[in-house]
Each structure stands twice: as C-alpha cells, then as structure tokens.
Amino acid sequence: MKIILAVICFISMIIGRDNKTVEELSTLPKEVKQVILVQDYKLSLWNRTDVEDCGCDEGSGWEMAFEVPCHYGKNGLSADRRDGDGTTPIGLFKVLYSFGNAPDPGAGMTYRQIQRTSYWSGEKEDYNTWVEMEPGSRDMKRSEYLYRFKISYKYAMAIDFNTNPVIWGKGFAIFIHCDYLDDQTTAGCVAIEEQYMLRLVKECKDGTYLWVKE
C-alpha cells in the first residue's frame, strides 16, 4: 500500500509540474510553436497544440515531446552573463540554426556544416559571429575553432544570445550541443547526450526557441 501511495504521489507531482509548465508556456506569443525548456538540470522539447494545427475540440496548449537530463554552466545560471563567468544565460532566445561537424542528418531546421575553416569569433572586430578563414591566417586566440570539437559539436544549435545588438564582453558561442564524455558542466552552453541532441536537430523547426529558467 505504501508503494502504491508513493507512486500516486509521484505521478501527481509530475502532472502538477507539467500543468504549471503548460500554463507558463501559454503566456508566450502565439507565433512561438516549439520551445526547448531548460530548468533544474533537465531539457525538454514542447510543441504547441493549437486548434488549427491538431483539430482539438477546444482551446490550445502544449505537449512535451521528451525530457532528458542536461548540463549547463559550471557556475549556474545568470541574467547578467559576462565572458568567462561560467554561467548559462537566463531568458527566452530564438534558435538561429542547427550545425555540426557531421553531415546534415535530416535536420528539421536550417543546418550548417562546420568546415576546416570555421570559427566562432571571440575577437572584438567580429565578436560572437561565425567566421570562415584559413587556420593561422589571423590571431583567433579568444575564439572557438569549431572544427576541433568533433564530439561536442557533432550536432549543435546556435542560440540568439547577445546578437542584436552584439555587446563586447557579454558572452559568445552559447550553444546547445552534445555532452563531451563525462563532463558534468559547461562554460555556458547547454549539453545533452548525443542521441537526444540528434533528436532535437531532427524535430525542431526554424523558429524554435530556447527558454532557460531558474
């Protein structure tokens, strides 16, 4: 009996949590159709279920496609992220596109394949942008050489953080990407197992948002 009650309590807790999440997602603008939610070291993908989209009898809401453990900044979350502080930014951000060192796996959104010349710039002149250049042709010591991260960036998504306007020193190269071996934290990105990162890349459409919440 105690086991049955414990199971009932657990299920009730999950349903209550999901109902609260649906209420929060329902406050988003109507044009937002997909959201990748990050909260409490969990990442979940949510799809809007509108009357015109799904033939529902009444109202509109959200359905969770899946939920998995995730890692993020070694120093937690921040609403005022700065370079090198080891935090993941809090907020609602558009996913710009998916990308990776692997060929396009059948992405549901725009996919950009990393080349031998691909960097994400941390340099002041083109800060927080993807640039192409021959390795060694310019000093890129503050930047990320995307081609080098064969595991982390096998599949990834670029996030619209600090892009409009770009503010020097606020942070660059904020992605969702594959976990690297047994790393339990990141320098600021969100990381999940490769199989789930691949699923995100395949299921998410252009216009998807990332919502990082405390």
N, CA, C and O of each residue as an XYZ file, in Angstrom:
856
protein
N       0.819     -1.206      0.000
C       0.000      0.000      0.000
C       0.861      1.268      0.000
O       0.566      2.236     -0.700
N       1.939      1.237      0.808
C       2.827      2.399      0.863
C       3.469      2.664     -0.496
O       3.643      3.813     -0.903
N       3.817      1.582     -1.185
C       4.436      1.731     -2.511
C       3.441      2.345     -3.480
O       3.789      3.230     -4.263
N       2.193      1.869     -3.425
C       1.153      2.401     -4.319
C       0.929      3.885     -4.058
O       0.814      4.674     -4.995
N       0.866      4.266     -2.772
C       0.669      5.672     -2.423
C       1.837      6.532     -2.896
O       1.647      7.650     -3.374
N       3.049      5.991     -2.754
C       4.237      6.729     -3.192
C       4.205      6.955     -4.693
O       4.551      8.032     -5.179
N       3.782      5.920     -5.429
C       3.691      6.032     -6.886
C       2.640      7.076     -7.267
O       2.861      7.889     -8.165
N       1.485      7.046     -6.573
C       0.424      8.012     -6.854
C       0.896      9.434     -6.587
O       0.617     10.345     -7.366
N       1.619      9.621     -5.472
C       2.149     10.954     -5.132
C       3.138     11.436     -6.172
O       3.140     12.610     -6.544
N       3.989     10.516     -6.646
C       4.991     10.876     -7.648
C       4.315     11.288     -8.953
O       4.676     12.294     -9.564
N       3.327     10.492     -9.370
C       2.614     10.812    -10.609
C       1.891     12.152    -10.481
O       1.889     12.952    -11.416
N       1.282     12.392     -9.332
C       0.582     13.663     -9.099
C       1.548     14.837     -9.159
O       1.214     15.898     -9.684
N       2.759     14.641     -8.614
C       3.764     15.691     -8.632
C       4.180     16.010    -10.062
O       4.311     17.178    -10.427
N       4.390     14.965    -10.878
C       4.784     15.152    -12.271
C       3.688     15.867    -13.051
O       3.964     16.785    -13.824
N       2.436     15.440    -12.842
C       1.308     16.072    -13.545
C       1.182     17.537    -13.143
O       0.948     18.404    -13.984
N       1.342     17.804    -11.828
C       1.279     19.179    -11.350
C       2.364     20.043    -11.929
O       2.126     21.194    -12.295
N       3.559     19.492    -12.014
C       4.676     20.241    -12.596
C       4.423     20.535    -14.058
O       4.644     21.654    -14.521
N       3.952     19.519    -14.796
C       3.698     19.694    -16.226
C       2.574     20.688    -16.467
O       2.639     21.478    -17.408
N       1.549     20.658    -15.631
C       0.446     21.621    -15.782
C       0.935     23.048    -15.577
O       0.519     23.967    -16.283
N       1.825     23.224    -14.600
C       2.392     24.548    -14.359
C       3.220     25.004    -15.551
O       3.167     26.167    -15.949
N       3.989     24.068    -16.117
C       4.799     24.404    -17.290
C       3.925     24.811    -18.464
O       4.230     25.775    -19.166
N       2.834     24.074    -18.680
C       1.912     24.403    -19.771
C       1.338     25.802    -19.580
O       1.221     26.563    -20.540
N       0.983     26.140    -18.351
C       0.459     27.478    -18.062
C       1.492     28.546    -18.400
O       1.154     29.584    -18.970
N       2.748     28.294    -18.050
C       3.809     29.267    -18.327
C       4.063     29.379    -19.827
O       4.243     30.483    -20.342
N       4.079     28.253    -20.531
C       4.291     28.277    -21.971
C       3.152     28.991    -22.694
O       3.358     29.606    -23.741
N       1.964     28.905    -22.132
C       0.791     29.524    -22.757
C       0.833     31.043    -22.716
O       0.027     31.698    -23.377
N       1.758     31.616    -21.953
C       1.911     33.076    -21.914
C       2.770     33.587    -23.061
O       2.859     34.794    -23.285
N       3.405     32.667    -23.792
C       4.278     33.071    -24.891
C       3.459     33.535    -26.095
O       2.302     33.141    -26.240
N       4.043     34.365    -26.958
C       3.336     34.821    -28.155
C       2.843     33.650    -29.005
O       3.474     32.594    -29.044
N       1.732     33.840    -29.672
C       1.090     32.787    -30.461
C       2.008     32.214    -31.535
O       1.902     31.039    -31.887
N       2.913     33.048    -32.056
C       3.775     32.581    -33.140
C       4.841     31.590    -32.678
O       5.474     30.931    -33.504
N       5.044     31.482    -31.366
C       6.019     30.519    -30.846
C       5.380     29.137    -30.857
O       4.420     28.884    -30.129
N       5.917     28.242    -31.688
C       5.324     26.918    -31.868
C       6.099     25.808    -31.168
O       5.517     24.788    -30.799
N       7.395     25.994    -30.983
C       8.238     24.999    -30.321
C       9.139     25.680    -29.306
O       9.665     26.764    -29.559
N       9.312     25.046    -28.169
C      10.187     25.582    -27.130
C      11.043     24.460    -26.554
O      10.538     23.395    -26.202
N      12.342     24.714    -26.464
C      13.262     23.841    -25.741
C      13.411     24.454    -24.358
O      14.007     25.521    -24.207
N      12.875     23.788    -23.356
C      12.870     24.317    -21.999
C      14.008     23.711    -21.183
O      14.169     22.491    -21.143
N      14.796     24.568    -20.532
C      15.878     24.118    -19.657
C      15.605     24.631    -18.257
O      15.509     25.838    -18.031
N      15.483     23.699    -17.315
C      15.196     24.060    -15.928
C      15.549     22.876    -15.032
O      15.250     21.726    -15.355
N      16.189     23.174    -13.901
C      16.518     22.139    -12.910
C      17.304     20.980    -13.522
O      17.020     19.817    -13.236
N      18.289     21.294    -14.363
C      19.154     20.293    -14.986
C      18.372     19.280    -15.826
O      18.750     18.113    -15.928
N      17.274     19.750    -16.425
C      16.503     18.949    -17.361
C      16.219     19.785    -18.597
O      15.953     20.984    -18.511
N      16.280     19.130    -19.741
C      15.916     19.767    -21.007
C      14.711     19.033    -21.561
O      14.699     17.804    -21.618
N      13.698     19.782    -21.969
C      12.506     19.171    -22.557
C      12.098     19.939    -23.804
O      12.279     21.154    -23.889
N      11.545     19.216    -24.769
C      11.054     19.825    -26.002
C       9.535     19.843    -25.946
O       8.899     18.819    -25.698
N       8.951     21.037    -26.184
C       7.498     21.231    -26.126
C       6.990     21.735    -27.470
O       7.610     22.588    -28.106
N       5.856     21.193    -27.890
C       5.205     21.605    -29.130
C       3.832     22.184    -28.827
O       3.070     21.618    -28.044
N       3.523     23.307    -29.447
C       2.202     23.912    -29.260
C       1.142     23.094    -29.991
O       1.355     22.646    -31.118
N       0.005     22.905    -29.340
C      -1.113     22.161    -29.938
C      -2.299     23.093    -30.064
O      -3.112     23.200    -29.146
N      -2.402     23.761    -31.185
C      -3.490     24.704    -31.440
C      -4.649     24.016    -32.144
O      -4.497     22.948    -32.737
N      -5.796     24.646    -32.063
C      -6.984     24.109    -32.717
C      -6.726     23.904    -34.203
O      -7.050     22.851    -34.751
N      -6.143     24.910    -34.858
C      -5.962     24.829    -36.300
C      -4.881     23.828    -36.692
O      -4.848     23.355    -37.828
N      -3.993     23.507    -35.744
C      -2.908     22.590    -36.058
C      -3.274     21.132    -35.804
O      -2.882     20.245    -36.563
N      -4.030     20.889    -34.729
C      -4.242     19.498    -34.334
C      -5.709     19.072    -34.354
O      -6.001     17.905    -34.092
N      -6.631     19.970    -34.652
C      -8.033     19.597    -34.667
C      -8.625     19.382    -33.292
O      -9.633     18.691    -33.152
N      -8.009     19.967    -32.271
C      -8.521     19.815    -30.914
C      -9.905     20.455    -30.810
O     -10.226     21.395    -31.537
N     -10.708     19.932    -29.903
C     -12.083     20.428    -29.744
C     -12.136     21.800    -29.100
O     -13.028     22.598    -29.393
N     -11.193     22.071    -28.234
C     -11.259     23.346    -27.529
C      -9.869     23.822    -27.136
O      -8.958     23.032    -26.890
N      -9.740     25.145    -27.086
C      -8.531     25.754    -26.541
C      -7.259     25.393    -27.280
O      -7.280     24.843    -28.381
N      -6.172     25.715    -26.649
C      -4.854     25.373    -27.169
C      -3.963     25.083    -25.986
O      -4.266     25.475    -24.859
N      -2.881     24.405    -26.236
C      -1.983     24.056    -25.142
C      -0.643     23.608    -25.665
O      -0.251     23.929    -26.786
N       0.049     22.864    -24.838
C       1.383     22.399    -25.186
C       1.528     20.933    -24.810
O       0.952     20.473    -23.825
N       2.307     20.203    -25.608
C       2.614     18.813    -25.312
C       4.125     18.637    -25.290
O       4.840     19.189    -26.125
N       4.603     17.854    -24.315
C       6.022     17.588    -24.215
C       6.395     16.397    -25.093
O       5.795     15.328    -24.988
N       7.385     16.589    -25.954
C       7.846     15.511    -26.828
C       8.783     14.564    -26.084
O       8.670     13.345    -26.218
N       9.710     15.123    -25.299
C      10.604     14.310    -24.470
C      11.310     15.193    -23.462
O      11.334     16.417    -23.591
N      11.881     14.555    -22.462
C      12.637     15.262    -21.419
C      13.863     14.426    -21.061
O      13.762     13.209    -20.901
N      15.024     15.080    -20.935
C      16.268     14.381    -20.621
C      17.111     15.220    -19.667
O      16.926     16.434    -19.589
N      18.030     14.593    -18.945
C      18.964     15.362    -18.119
C      19.856     16.237    -18.999
O      20.148     15.889    -20.143
N      20.279     17.364    -18.459
C      21.198     18.229    -19.199
C      22.217     18.831    -18.241
O      22.035     18.818    -17.023
N      23.286     19.354    -18.815
C      24.292     20.093    -18.067
C      24.300     21.529    -18.569
O      23.950     21.801    -19.718
N      24.701     22.441    -17.698
C      24.901     23.816    -18.153
C      26.026     24.448    -17.351
O      26.815     23.731    -16.737
N      26.120     25.766    -17.340
C      27.282     26.458    -16.800
C      27.762     25.963    -15.438
O      26.961     25.698    -14.542
N      29.065     25.845    -15.301
C      29.639     25.335    -14.046
C      29.303     26.230    -12.858
O      29.312     25.775    -11.714
N      29.004     27.506    -13.125
C      28.611     28.432    -12.059
C      27.120     28.760    -12.097
O      26.689     29.791    -11.580
N      26.339     27.873    -12.715
C      24.888     28.019    -12.693
C      24.340     28.921    -13.781
O      24.891     29.005    -14.879
N      23.246     29.592    -13.457
C      22.531     30.444    -14.406
C      22.693     31.910    -14.029
O      22.931     32.236    -12.867
N      22.562     32.794    -15.020
C      22.715     34.217    -14.740
C      21.880     35.046    -15.705
O      21.765     34.726    -16.888
N      21.300     36.117    -15.174
C      20.571     37.071    -16.009
C      21.501     38.174    -16.508
O      21.080     39.051    -17.261
N      22.757     38.129    -16.092
C      23.728     39.154    -16.487
C      25.060     38.483    -16.798
O      26.071     38.739    -16.145
N      25.038     37.625    -17.801
C      26.222     36.849    -18.133
C      27.338     37.723    -18.701
O      27.088     38.690    -19.421
N      28.589     37.354    -18.355
C      29.771     38.028    -18.898
C      30.766     36.971    -19.343
O      30.719     35.834    -18.874
N      31.664     37.337    -20.242
C      32.694     36.414    -20.702
C      33.454     35.789    -19.539
O      33.921     36.477    -18.632
N      33.564     34.466    -19.592
C      34.406     33.760    -18.638
C      33.801     33.534    -17.272
O      34.483     33.008    -16.393
N      32.519     33.918    -17.046
C      31.963     33.752    -15.701
C      31.387     32.353    -15.462
O      30.942     32.046    -14.357
N      31.396     31.502    -16.501
C      30.973     30.126    -16.322
C      29.495     29.938    -16.073
O      29.089     28.944    -15.472
N      28.676     30.884    -16.530
C      27.230     30.765    -16.332
C      26.502     30.613    -17.672
O      27.012     30.986    -18.729
N      25.310     30.057    -17.588
C      24.418     29.963    -18.736
C      23.378     31.077    -18.626
O      22.786     31.262    -17.562
N      23.150     31.818    -19.704
C      22.212     32.947    -19.617
C      20.755     32.512    -19.435
O      20.290     31.561    -20.063
N      20.054     33.229    -18.563
C      18.630     33.018    -18.347
C      17.854     33.830    -19.384
O      18.249     34.945    -19.726
N      16.765     33.276    -19.875
C      15.918     34.040    -20.778
C      15.341     33.202    -21.891
O      15.561     31.993    -21.963
N      14.593     33.864    -22.766
C      13.982     33.247    -23.941
C      14.760     33.687    -25.169
O      14.842     34.880    -25.462
N      15.330     32.731    -25.886
C      16.198     33.031    -27.024
C      15.774     32.202    -28.237
O      15.455     31.020    -28.111
N      15.774     32.822    -29.388
C      15.473     32.087    -30.613
C      16.658     31.190    -30.976
O      17.814     31.565    -30.782
N      16.359     30.013    -31.497
C      17.407     29.150    -32.048
C      17.677     29.619    -33.467
O      16.783     29.600    -34.313
N      18.903     30.037    -33.730
C      19.234     30.610    -35.030
C      19.256     29.553    -36.133
O      18.672     29.742    -37.200
N      19.937     28.438    -35.863
C      20.050     27.325    -36.806
C      20.758     26.180    -36.104
O      21.343     26.360    -35.036
N      20.704     25.011    -36.706
C      21.485     23.884    -36.212
C      22.759     23.782    -37.045
O      22.825     24.281    -38.168
N      23.760     23.133    -36.482
C      25.033     22.994    -37.194
C      25.781     21.790    -36.653
O      25.361     21.185    -35.666
N      26.885     21.441    -37.294
C      27.658     20.330    -36.764
C      28.837     19.932    -37.621
O      28.948     20.310    -38.787
N      29.722     19.152    -37.002
C      30.838     18.561    -37.742
C      30.370     17.379    -38.584
O      31.036     16.996    -39.546
N      29.228     16.803    -38.225
C      28.657     15.714    -39.010
C      27.832     16.276    -40.158
O      27.356     17.409    -40.079
N      27.658     15.504    -41.220
C      26.780     15.942    -42.316
C      25.353     16.126    -41.817
O      24.976     15.578    -40.781
N      24.570     16.890    -42.548
C      23.171     17.125    -42.215
C      22.460     15.778    -42.035
O      22.395     14.986    -42.975
N      21.927     15.513    -40.831
C      21.289     14.225    -40.567
C      19.811     14.175    -40.950
O      19.108     13.217    -40.627
N      19.349     15.213    -41.639
C      17.924     15.336    -41.925
C      17.292     16.319    -40.968
O      16.215     16.073    -40.425
N      17.972     17.439    -40.763
C      17.538     18.445    -39.792
C      16.190     19.028    -40.168
O      15.876     19.201    -41.346
N      15.392     19.331    -39.136
C      14.098     19.952    -39.359
C      14.203     21.447    -39.556
O      13.254     22.081    -40.015
N      15.355     22.025    -39.211
C      15.596     23.451    -39.393
C      16.850     23.644    -40.237
O      17.513     22.672    -40.600
N      17.169     24.869    -40.544
C      18.370     25.186    -41.303
C      19.594     24.553    -40.638
O      19.787     24.685    -39.429
N      20.420     23.866    -41.432
C      21.601     23.173    -40.903
C      22.851     23.683    -41.621
O      22.877     23.805    -42.846
N      23.875     23.975    -40.839
C      25.134     24.488    -41.387
C      26.266     23.538    -40.990
O      26.507     23.321    -39.802
N      26.947     22.984    -41.961
C      28.026     22.039    -41.642
C      29.336     22.778    -41.412
O      29.724     23.650    -42.189
N      30.000     22.412    -40.338
C      31.299     23.002    -39.991
C      32.345     22.588    -41.017
O      32.387     21.440    -41.458
N      33.188     23.550    -41.387
C      34.287     23.304    -42.312
C      35.630     23.427    -41.582
O      35.686     23.841    -40.424
N      36.685     23.067    -42.268
C      38.036     23.189    -41.694
C      38.379     24.640    -41.375
O      39.298     24.907    -40.601
N      37.657     25.559    -41.959
C      37.928     26.998    -41.816
C      36.956     27.699    -40.852
O      36.939     28.927    -40.779
N      36.151     26.927    -40.117
C      35.054     27.519    -39.327
C      35.467     27.873    -37.898
O      36.013     27.049    -37.165
N      35.190     29.123    -37.528
C      35.439     29.616    -36.166
C      34.191     30.328    -35.670
O      33.410     30.862    -36.458
N      34.011     30.329    -34.337
C      33.052     31.245    -33.727
C      33.884     32.308    -33.014
O      34.581     32.017    -32.042
N      33.803     33.521    -33.500
C      34.745     34.559    -33.085
C      34.495     35.093    -31.678
O      33.367     35.394    -31.285
N      35.606     35.197    -30.934
C      35.607     35.890    -29.654
C      36.429     37.156    -29.736
O      36.714     37.795    -28.723
N      36.814     37.517    -30.967
C      37.643     38.704    -31.188
C      36.744     39.934    -31.341
O      35.603     39.831    -31.791
N      37.265     41.073    -30.966
C      36.443     42.271    -30.877
C      35.854     42.699    -32.220
O      34.723     43.184    -32.268
N      36.599     42.528    -33.302
C      36.143     43.048    -34.592
C      34.937     42.296    -35.170
O      34.162     42.881    -35.928
N      34.764     41.018    -34.828
C      33.597     40.271    -35.315
C      33.075     39.349    -34.212
O      32.751     38.183    -34.438
N      33.010     39.914    -33.033
C      32.626     39.196    -31.816
C      31.268     38.505    -31.932
O      30.296     39.075    -32.427
N      31.237     37.265    -31.462
C      30.022     36.461    -31.397
C      29.374     36.233    -32.763
O      28.153     36.301    -32.903
N      30.219     35.959    -33.774
C      29.710     35.595    -35.093
C      30.513     34.414    -35.626
O      31.658     34.188    -35.234
N      29.889     33.675    -36.520
C      30.557     32.578    -37.234
C      31.404     33.200    -38.335
O      30.897     33.997    -39.124
N      32.669     32.854    -38.403
C      33.544     33.369    -39.461
C      34.292     32.199    -40.112
O      34.552     31.174    -39.481
N      34.626     32.384    -41.383
C      35.406     31.399    -42.128
C      36.747     32.006    -42.500
O      36.811     33.093    -43.074
N      37.816     31.296    -42.169
C      39.155     31.757    -42.534
C      40.135     30.600    -42.440
O      39.897     29.626    -41.725
N      41.218     30.714    -43.157
C      42.252     29.691    -43.099
C      42.902     29.692    -41.715
O      43.291     30.751    -41.223
N      43.025     28.533    -41.084
C      43.680     28.465    -39.775
C      45.085     29.050    -39.832
O      45.863     28.732    -40.732
N      45.400     29.895    -38.878
C      46.715     30.516    -38.818
C      46.835     31.813    -39.578
O      47.864     32.483    -39.494
N      45.797     32.186    -40.324
C      45.868     33.416    -41.118
C      45.596     34.653    -40.276
O      45.805     35.777    -40.734
N      45.138     34.457    -39.063
C      44.787     35.564    -38.183
C      44.817     35.078    -36.733
O      44.556     33.905    -36.466
N      45.127     35.952    -35.822
C      45.146     35.608    -34.411
C      43.703     35.459    -33.906
O      42.953     36.433    -33.836
N      43.331     34.217    -33.556
C      41.974     33.935    -33.083
C      42.018     33.272    -31.709
O      41.254     32.347    -31.435
N      42.907     33.744    -30.855
C      43.153     33.073    -29.573
C      41.954     33.125    -28.622
O      41.854     32.283    -27.730
N      41.041     34.091    -28.789
C      39.858     34.160    -27.916
C      38.671     33.410    -28.513
O      37.609     33.332    -27.897
N      38.850     32.865    -29.700
C      37.736     32.269    -30.437
C      37.678     30.754    -30.272
O      38.601     30.133    -29.744
N      36.573     30.174    -30.735
C      36.421     28.728    -30.741
C      36.603     28.216    -32.167
O      35.907     28.632    -33.093
N      37.555     27.307    -32.314
C      37.767     26.672    -33.611
C      36.787     25.504    -33.693
O      37.062     24.418    -33.184
N      35.645     25.735    -34.337
C      34.548     24.776    -34.330
C      34.956     23.405    -34.854
O      34.467     22.384    -34.371
N      35.833     23.380    -35.821
C      36.253     22.138    -36.466
C      36.949     21.196    -35.481
O      36.975     19.982    -35.683
N      37.506     21.763    -34.425
C      38.279     20.964    -33.459
C      37.379     20.163    -32.520
O      37.812     19.152    -31.967
N      36.134     20.599    -32.333
C      35.256     19.972    -31.342
C      34.406     18.885    -32.007
O      33.212     19.070    -32.246
N      35.042     17.758    -32.297
C      34.398     16.694    -33.054
C      33.262     16.033    -32.285
O      32.286     15.586    -32.887
N      33.378     15.965    -30.959
C      32.344     15.319    -30.150
C      31.273     16.323    -29.743
O      30.091     16.127    -30.026
N      31.687     17.394    -29.080
C      30.718     18.385    -28.584
C      29.872     18.969    -29.702
O      28.663     19.146    -29.550
N      30.517     19.269    -30.837
C      29.810     19.922    -31.929
C      29.553     18.979    -33.096
O      29.487     19.404    -34.249
N      29.409     17.686    -32.783
C      28.968     16.770    -33.840
C      27.594     17.217    -34.319
O      27.319     17.259    -35.518
N      26.729     17.554    -33.344
C      25.447     18.200    -33.624
C      25.253     19.297    -32.595
O      25.539     19.098    -31.415
N      24.772     20.446    -33.026
C      24.612     21.573    -32.099
C      23.581     22.551    -32.641
O      23.116     22.430    -33.774
N      23.237     23.525    -31.802
C      22.334     24.599    -32.203
C      22.902     25.926    -31.724
O      23.353     26.036    -30.584
N      22.882     26.924    -32.582
C      23.334     28.269    -32.233
C      22.162     29.056    -31.678
O      21.056     29.009    -32.216
N      22.418     29.792    -30.579
C      21.365     30.497    -29.857
C      21.502     32.009    -30.055
O      22.607     32.551    -30.096
N      20.371     32.660    -30.172
C      20.316     34.105    -30.401
C      20.538     34.871    -29.089
O      19.682     35.628    -28.631
N      21.713     34.645    -28.510
C      22.102     35.363    -27.297
C      23.186     36.372    -27.653
O      24.171     36.027    -28.306
N      23.006     37.623    -27.223
C      23.968     38.690    -27.468
C      24.272     38.862    -28.957
O      25.430     38.924    -29.371
N      23.204     38.936    -29.744
C      23.390     39.098    -31.187
C      22.814     40.396    -31.733
O      23.274     40.880    -32.767
N      21.832     40.965    -31.073
C      21.185     42.170    -31.610
C      20.739     43.095    -30.470
O      19.612     42.989    -29.987
N      21.630     44.002    -30.042
C      22.969     44.225    -30.586
C      23.994     43.284    -29.954
O      23.746     42.674    -28.914
N      25.130     43.186    -30.596
C      26.253     42.441    -30.021
C      26.989     43.360    -29.059
O      27.420     44.451    -29.432
N      27.129     42.907    -27.812
C      27.813     43.697    -26.794
C      29.133     43.016    -26.428
O      29.143     41.883    -25.948
N      30.219     43.703    -26.654
C      31.550     43.166    -26.375
C      31.678     42.761    -24.908
O      31.428     43.562    -24.006
N      32.068     41.512    -24.684
C      32.303     41.030    -23.338
C      31.106     40.406    -22.653
O      31.235     39.866    -21.554
N      29.930     40.471    -23.289
C      28.726     39.929    -22.650
C      28.654     38.409    -22.755
O      28.002     37.750    -21.945
N      29.322     37.871    -23.746
C      29.329     36.421    -23.919
C      29.165     36.035    -25.371
O      28.452     36.699    -26.124
N      29.837     34.945    -25.770
C      29.746     34.481    -27.154
C      29.733     32.955    -27.189
O      30.084     32.287    -26.217
N      29.321     32.431    -28.327
C      29.303     30.981    -28.541
C      28.455     30.253    -27.505
O      28.922     29.323    -26.848
N      27.210     30.684    -27.366
C      26.266     29.994    -26.488
C      25.452     29.038    -27.357
O      24.679     29.467    -28.213
N      25.635     27.742    -27.125
C      25.018     26.713    -27.948
C      24.275     25.686    -27.086
O      24.430     25.640    -25.866
N      23.475     24.876    -27.753
C      23.068     23.581    -27.227
C      23.909     22.568    -27.997
O      23.952     22.615    -29.226
N      24.567     21.667    -27.305
C      25.451     20.738    -28.012
C      25.520     19.390    -27.304
O      24.914     19.199    -26.250
N      26.259     18.462    -27.891
C      26.414     17.120    -27.326
C      27.309     17.158    -26.091
O      28.265     17.930    -26.019
N      26.979     16.311    -25.127
C      27.852     16.138    -23.966
C      29.215     15.652    -24.414
O      29.333     14.867    -25.355
N      30.245     16.127    -23.728
C      31.598     15.668    -24.016
C      32.013     14.669    -22.943
O      32.328     15.046    -21.815
N      32.008     13.390    -23.309
C      32.396     12.316    -22.392
C      31.605     12.423    -21.095
O      30.375     12.393    -21.127
N      32.282     12.548    -19.953
C      31.595     12.571    -18.664
C      31.544     13.965    -18.045
O      31.334     14.098    -16.839
N      31.732     14.996    -18.849
C      31.682     16.355    -18.302
C      30.317     16.618    -17.671
O      29.284     16.290    -18.256
N      30.314     17.204    -16.488
C      29.074     17.482    -15.773
C      28.676     18.959    -15.831
O      27.595     19.331    -15.375
N      29.541     19.789    -16.386
C      29.236     21.210    -16.512
C      29.763     21.716    -17.846
O      30.458     20.998    -18.565
N      29.426     22.959    -18.169
C      29.944     23.600    -19.375
C      30.455     24.987    -19.012
O      30.353     25.420    -17.864
N      31.005     25.674    -19.999
C      31.455     27.053    -19.787
C      30.300     28.043    -19.948
O      30.466     29.240    -19.716
N      29.128     27.534    -20.348
C      27.973     28.418    -20.521
C      26.900     27.848    -21.436
O      25.763     28.322    -21.442
N      27.264     26.829    -22.211
C      26.305     26.195    -23.106
C      25.414     25.224    -22.340
O      25.602     24.995    -21.146
N      24.438     24.656    -23.053
C      23.607     23.571    -22.543
C      24.027     22.306    -23.292
O      24.161     22.326    -24.515
N      24.234     21.206    -22.563
C      24.712     19.975    -23.185
C      23.831     18.788    -22.813
O      23.403     18.648    -21.668
N      23.569     17.935    -23.803
C      22.795     16.710    -23.597
C      23.462     15.571    -24.359
O      24.340     15.804    -25.190
N      23.042     14.339    -24.074
C      23.600     13.186    -24.761
C      23.383     13.296    -26.270
O      22.389     13.855    -26.732
N      24.338     12.750    -27.026
C      24.306     12.881    -28.483
C      22.997     12.391    -29.095
O      22.467     13.029    -30.005
N      22.464     11.257    -28.606
C      21.241     10.722    -29.212
C      20.072     11.704    -29.095
O      19.220     11.775    -29.982
N      20.040     12.460    -27.990
C      18.953     13.420    -27.805
C      19.236     14.722    -28.556
O      18.312     15.395    -29.014
N      20.520     15.070    -28.678
C      20.868     16.240    -29.480
C      20.475     15.997    -30.938
O      19.962     16.890    -31.612
N      20.720     14.794    -31.406
C      20.340     14.440    -32.772
C      18.823     14.511    -32.939
O      18.325     14.957    -33.973
N      18.102     14.074    -31.927
C      16.641     14.146    -31.991
C      16.158     15.590    -32.047
O      15.237     15.917    -32.796
N      16.795     16.462    -31.238
C      16.439     17.883    -31.294
C      16.636     18.439    -32.699
O      15.765     19.115    -33.245
N      17.802     18.141    -33.270
C      18.129     18.664    -34.599
C      17.105     18.195    -35.633
O      16.745     18.948    -36.539
N      16.644     16.968    -35.501
C      15.691     16.424    -36.465
C      14.266     16.946    -36.253
O      13.530     17.155    -37.218
N      13.881     17.156    -34.992
C      12.481     17.500    -34.701
C      12.195     19.001    -34.656
O      11.059     19.422    -34.873
N      13.198     19.793    -34.381
C      12.970     21.240    -34.250
C      12.917     21.920    -35.616
O      13.659     21.569    -36.533
N      12.027     22.896    -35.728
C      11.849     23.644    -36.966
C      12.450     25.038    -36.819
O      12.722     25.493    -35.708
N      12.651     25.703    -37.937
C      13.046     27.111    -37.886
C      11.995     27.880    -37.095
O      10.796     27.709    -37.316
N      12.445     28.726    -36.175
C      11.521     29.468    -35.335
C      11.393     28.904    -33.936
O      10.652     29.448    -33.117
N      12.106     27.815    -33.643
C      12.099     27.244    -32.297
C      12.827     28.178    -31.327
O      13.749     28.895    -31.714
N      12.398     28.158    -30.062
C      13.026     28.969    -29.018
C      13.635     28.106    -27.924
O      13.170     26.998    -27.655
N      14.678     28.627    -27.301
C      15.246     28.070    -26.076
C      14.816     28.954    -24.928
O      14.975     30.173    -24.971
N      14.259     28.318    -23.881
C      13.842     29.046    -22.694
C      14.602     28.479    -21.496
O      14.344     27.357    -21.061
N      15.542     29.269    -20.968
C      16.313     28.866    -19.799
C      15.720     29.546    -18.582
O      15.659     30.774    -18.510
N      15.280     28.731    -17.618
C      14.588     29.260    -16.444
C      15.293     28.844    -15.161
O      15.905     27.778    -15.091
N      15.198     29.705    -14.138
C      15.737     29.360    -12.830
C      14.845     28.319    -12.178
O      15.119     27.884    -11.059
